Amino acid sequence: MAVTGRAHPHVSRTMRSFMGQTPSDYINRVRMEHAARLLTGTSDTLGDIAAECGLPNLSHFHKLFHATYGETPGRYRRARQRSLIQPRP
């Protein structure tokens, strides 16, 4: 990895030994946490949320989200989304 000045396998091994996860696992976890916040706090489409999380492939987004939270993004949203308070005109 150019930023660290180390080879990718070295960075992966080191991160796994200290954090118990690979760089890809870490990044995907952060992406899914961000997606969960967007699902409950906005009315953005799933496609928009996936793209904002850096996953323009909606199928891959669904797969990662389901693996992280055990349910689809749509079901997660329906179960947790708060009613957004609209300002008075």
C-alpha positions as CSV (number, residue, x, y, z in Angstrom):
1,M,0.0,0.0,0.0
2,A,1.5,3.2,-1.2
3,V,0.4,5.3,1.8
4,T,2.1,3.0,4.4
5,G,5.2,2.3,2.4
6,R,4.6,-1.4,3.0
7,A,3.4,-4.2,0.8
8,H,-0.3,-5.1,0.9
9,P,0.3,-8.6,2.4
10,H,2.4,-7.0,5.2
11,V,-0.3,-4.4,6.0
12,S,-3.0,-7.1,6.0
13,R,-1.1,-9.5,8.3
14,T,-0.2,-6.7,10.7
15,M,-3.7,-5.4,10.8
16,R,-5.1,-8.9,11.3
17,S,-2.7,-9.5,14.2
18,F,-3.5,-6.3,16.0
19,M,-7.2,-5.7,15.1
20,G,-8.4,-9.1,14.2
21,Q,-9.5,-8.1,10.7
22,T,-8.2,-7.2,7.3
23,P,-8.2,-3.7,5.9
24,S,-11.0,-4.7,3.6
25,D,-13.1,-6.1,6.5
26,Y,-12.5,-2.8,8.4
27,I,-13.5,-0.6,5.5
28,N,-16.6,-2.7,4.8
29,R,-17.6,-2.5,8.5
30,V,-17.3,1.3,8.4
31,R,-19.3,1.5,5.2
32,M,-22.1,-0.7,6.6
33,E,-22.2,1.4,9.8
34,H,-22.6,4.5,7.6
35,A,-25.3,2.8,5.5
36,A,-27.2,1.9,8.7
37,R,-27.2,5.5,9.8
38,L,-28.4,6.7,6.4
39,L,-31.1,4.0,6.3
40,T,-32.6,5.1,9.6
41,G,-32.0,8.9,9.3
42,T,-32.8,9.7,5.6
43,S,-35.3,8.8,2.9
44,D,-32.6,8.4,0.3
45,T,-33.0,5.4,-2.0
46,L,-31.0,2.2,-1.4
47,G,-29.1,2.9,-4.6
48,D,-28.1,6.4,-3.4
49,I,-27.0,5.0,-0.1
50,A,-25.0,2.3,-1.6
51,A,-23.3,4.7,-3.9
52,E,-22.5,7.1,-1.1
53,C,-21.0,4.2,0.8
54,G,-18.7,3.5,-2.1
55,L,-20.6,0.5,-3.4
56,P,-22.3,1.3,-6.7
57,N,-23.2,-2.3,-7.2
58,L,-26.5,-2.7,-5.4
59,S,-26.3,-6.5,-5.3
60,H,-22.9,-6.3,-3.5
61,F,-24.3,-3.7,-1.1
62,H,-27.2,-6.0,-0.2
63,K,-24.8,-8.9,0.4
64,L,-22.5,-7.0,2.6
65,F,-25.3,-5.4,4.6
66,H,-27.1,-8.7,5.1
67,A,-23.8,-10.3,6.3
68,T,-23.2,-7.5,8.7
69,Y,-26.7,-7.0,10.2
70,G,-28.5,-10.3,9.3
71,E,-31.3,-8.6,7.4
72,T,-31.7,-6.7,4.1
73,P,-31.3,-3.0,4.0
74,G,-35.0,-2.5,3.3
75,R,-36.1,-4.6,6.2
76,Y,-33.6,-2.9,8.5
77,R,-34.9,0.5,7.4
78,R,-38.6,-0.4,7.9
79,A,-37.9,-1.8,11.4
80,R,-35.8,1.2,12.6
81,Q,-36.6,4.3,10.6
82,R,-37.7,7.2,12.8
83,S,-40.4,9.5,11.6
84,L,-38.6,12.6,10.4
85,I,-40.1,15.7,11.9
86,Q,-40.9,18.3,9.2
87,P,-40.5,22.0,10.0
88,R,-43.7,24.1,10.1
89,P,-44.1,26.3,7.0
